[in-house]
Amino acid sequence: MKPLILISNDDGYQAKGINDLIEMVRTLADILVCAPDGPRSGQACAFSATTPLTLTLRHKEDGVEVWSCNGTPVDCVKMALANLCPRKPDMVIGGINHGDNASVNTHYSGTMGVTLEGCMKYIPSVAYSLCDYRADADFDPLCPYIQRITKHVLENGLPTGVCLNVNFPLLSSSTSQTSETSYKGVRVCRMSKGSWFNEMMRCHHPRGYDYWWMVGHYQNDEPEAENTDRWALDHGYVAITPTKIDVTAHQYIGDFKQIFES
């Protein structure tokens, strides 16, 4: 029996990234896709508590089944595990995302929501993202890396409570630090420190009221830190960040015990 991979995303089942991903990994496993019926970027780990959910079969052929759901990326994983998977998946994949999910974007990302949900279900899980927001982004250079990482995880699993956040830089002369046409290699690195600013753009409606668009600019707070995902991406490397479910600040437990338990 071939392994089973559950795939979802936050760009929708019709996005080029998820459809290219299917073609990259379909030789490695049977594929079950359950993805949103439209874009759901920025949903993180949100799920639908008050909205009824529906499933629609979009495509079925030997070894590949594609469903859409009207909910969030996490809804899609929950729905697939509860209603669609013939057995527990051997792996959950989020992506391929159209856009950057490095640094603090990890916390906002619906792609990472997919991966964290799989990890919380004790399924080896990986997120793949390309730093290119274009609908027609070129995912071909990612293929050998995605196949290698996916094959390794299928064969060896991941530590309990740990998933992988994999980001690929945009290969073009327009990038700030590199004009490479191929990746320099892989860096296993930590999440970089950064923040978003000027996030709200105020506009005035002709009918007399104000409204706001969510916009913003990202600031890398440690651009010279070579052990970070942002540095790796800015210098042409594929960035792999092992990411934990447990967000406890273990090193401070003793300090707060002395304050609050005394």
C-alpha positions in Angstrom: 0.0 0.0 0.0 1.3 3.4 -1.0 1.6 6.1 1.7 -1.2 8.7 1.9 -0.5 12.4 1.9 -3.2 14.9 2.9 -2.7 18.3 1.2 -4.3 21.7 1.9 -3.4 25.4 1.5 -4.8 28.9 2.1 -4.8 30.0 -1.6 -7.7 27.7 -2.6 -7.9 24.4 -4.4 -7.6 26.1 -7.8 -4.3 27.8 -7.0 -1.3 26.9 -9.2 0.9 26.2 -6.1 -1.3 23.4 -4.8 -1.8 21.8 -8.2 1.9 21.9 -9.0 2.6 20.3 -5.6 0.2 17.5 -6.4 2.3 16.7 -9.6 5.5 16.9 -7.7 4.6 14.3 -5.0 2.0 12.0 -6.6 4.7 9.5 -7.5 5.6 9.2 -3.8 2.1 8.5 -2.3 -1.6 8.5 -2.8 -2.9 12.1 -2.6 -6.0 13.5 -0.9 -6.6 17.2 -1.3 -9.0 19.1 0.8 -8.5 22.9 0.3 -10.6 26.0 0.7 -13.0 26.9 -2.1 -11.3 30.3 -2.4 -8.4 32.4 -0.9 -8.0 32.2 2.9 -4.7 33.9 3.5 -4.0 35.1 7.0 -6.3 32.6 8.7 -3.6 31.0 10.8 -5.2 28.3 13.0 -8.7 29.7 12.8 -11.6 27.3 12.5 -15.3 27.8 11.9 -17.3 27.7 15.1 -20.5 29.2 13.9 -20.6 28.6 10.2 -21.9 25.2 8.7 -19.3 23.5 6.5 -19.7 21.9 3.2 -17.6 19.6 1.0 -17.5 19.5 -2.8 -15.7 16.8 -4.8 -13.8 18.6 -7.6 -11.7 15.9 -9.2 -10.9 12.2 -8.8 -8.5 9.9 -10.6 -6.3 7.0 -9.8 -4.2 8.0 -6.8 -5.5 11.6 -6.5 -8.7 12.9 -5.0 -9.5 16.7 -4.7 -12.1 18.2 -2.5 -12.9 21.8 -1.6 -14.4 23.1 1.6 -16.1 26.5 2.4 -14.1 26.9 5.6 -10.6 27.8 6.7 -7.4 25.8 6.0 -7.7 24.2 9.5 -11.3 23.4 8.8 -10.2 21.6 5.6 -7.7 19.4 7.6 -10.3 18.6 10.3 -13.0 17.8 7.7 -10.6 15.6 5.7 -9.5 13.6 8.7 -13.0 13.1 9.9 -14.8 12.4 6.7 -12.5 11.8 3.7 -9.3 10.0 4.7 -9.6 6.2 4.3 -6.9 5.8 6.9 -4.6 8.1 9.0 -2.4 10.0 6.5 1.3 9.4 6.6 2.0 13.1 6.1 0.2 16.4 5.9 1.5 19.1 3.6 0.5 22.8 3.5 1.2 24.7 0.2 2.7 25.4 -2.0 1.9 28.9 -0.8 2.0 31.9 -3.1 4.1 34.1 -0.7 6.5 34.3 2.1 5.8 32.5 5.4 9.1 33.1 7.1 9.8 35.0 10.4 6.6 36.2 12.2 4.5 35.4 9.2 4.5 31.9 10.6 2.0 33.0 13.2 -0.5 34.5 10.6 -0.2 31.9 7.9 -3.0 29.7 6.9 -0.4 27.4 5.2 1.2 27.0 8.6 -2.3 26.5 10.1 -2.6 23.4 7.9 0.8 22.1 9.1 0.3 22.9 12.8 -3.1 21.1 12.7 -1.5 18.0 11.2 1.3 18.2 13.8 -1.2 18.5 16.6 -2.8 15.3 15.3 0.6 13.5 15.5 1.0 13.4 11.8 4.4 14.4 10.3 3.7 17.8 8.7 5.5 20.2 6.4 4.7 23.6 4.9 6.1 24.8 1.6 6.0 28.4 0.5 7.6 30.4 -2.3 8.3 34.1 -1.9 6.3 35.0 -5.0 2.7 36.2 -4.7 2.0 36.1 -8.4 -0.8 33.7 -9.5 1.4 32.4 -12.3 4.5 31.9 -10.1 7.1 29.4 -11.4 7.3 26.5 -9.0 9.5 24.3 -11.1 12.8 25.1 -9.3 11.2 23.8 -6.1 10.5 20.3 -7.4 13.8 18.5 -6.4 13.8 20.0 -3.0 10.2 19.2 -2.3 10.5 15.7 -3.5 13.7 15.2 -1.4 12.1 16.6 1.8 8.8 14.8 1.3 10.5 11.5 0.7 12.6 11.9 3.8 9.6 12.7 6.0 7.6 9.8 4.6 10.4 7.4 5.3 11.6 8.7 8.6 8.8 10.8 10.1 9.5 13.9 12.4 9.9 14.3 16.1 6.6 14.4 18.0 5.4 18.0 18.2 7.7 19.3 15.5 6.8 20.3 12.0 8.9 21.9 9.2 8.3 25.4 7.7 10.1 25.4 4.3 10.4 28.7 2.5 11.9 29.2 -1.0 13.4 32.6 -2.2 12.3 34.2 -5.4 14.9 33.6 -8.1 15.1 36.8 -10.1 17.4 39.8 -10.5 14.8 41.9 -8.7 15.6 40.3 -5.3 17.4 42.6 -2.9 20.5 40.5 -2.2 20.8 38.0 -5.1 20.4 37.7 -8.8 20.9 33.9 -8.8 18.9 31.7 -11.2 19.2 28.6 -9.0 19.2 28.1 -5.2 22.5 28.2 -3.4 21.5 25.3 -1.2 19.6 24.7 2.0 19.9 26.4 5.4 18.3 24.9 8.5 17.7 27.9 10.6 15.6 29.7 13.2 12.8 32.1 12.8 14.1 35.7 12.4 12.9 38.5 14.6 10.9 41.1 12.7 7.7 43.1 12.8 5.1 44.7 10.5 4.4 48.4 10.6 2.0 50.9 8.8 -0.4 48.0 8.7 -3.7 50.0 8.2 -4.5 52.3 5.3 -7.4 54.7 5.9 -9.7 55.6 3.1 -12.8 57.7 2.8 -15.9 56.3 1.1 -18.0 58.6 -1.2 -21.0 57.8 1.0 -19.4 59.6 3.9 -17.7 57.0 6.1 -14.1 55.8 6.6 -12.8 52.3 6.0 -9.4 50.6 6.2 -7.4 48.2 4.1 -4.9 45.9 5.8 -1.5 46.6 4.2 1.8 47.1 5.9 5.6 46.6 5.4 7.8 44.0 7.0 10.9 45.0 8.9 13.7 42.5 9.5 15.0 43.4 13.0 18.2 41.4 12.6 19.3 41.5 9.0 22.9 40.3 9.7 21.9 37.2 11.6 23.1 34.4 9.4 21.3 31.7 11.3 17.8 33.0 10.5 15.3 32.2 7.8 15.1 35.7 6.6 18.9 35.9 6.0 18.8 32.6 4.2 16.0 33.7 1.9 17.6 37.1 1.2 20.9 35.4 0.2 19.4 32.7 -2.1 19.0 29.7 0.2 16.1 27.5 0.9 15.2 28.0 4.5 14.0 25.1 6.6 12.8 26.1 10.1 11.8 23.3 12.5 8.8 24.6 14.3 7.3 23.4 17.7 3.7 23.1 18.8 4.8 23.7 22.4 5.3 27.4 22.8 6.1 27.2 26.5 9.0 29.4 27.5 10.6 26.6 29.5 13.6 28.5 30.6 11.5 31.0 32.6 9.3 28.5 34.4 11.7 28.5 37.4 11.7 32.3 37.6 8.0 32.6 37.6 7.6 29.7 40.1 9.6 31.7 42.6 7.4 34.8 42.0 4.0 33.3 41.9 4.2 30.0 43.9 6.0 31.4 46.9 
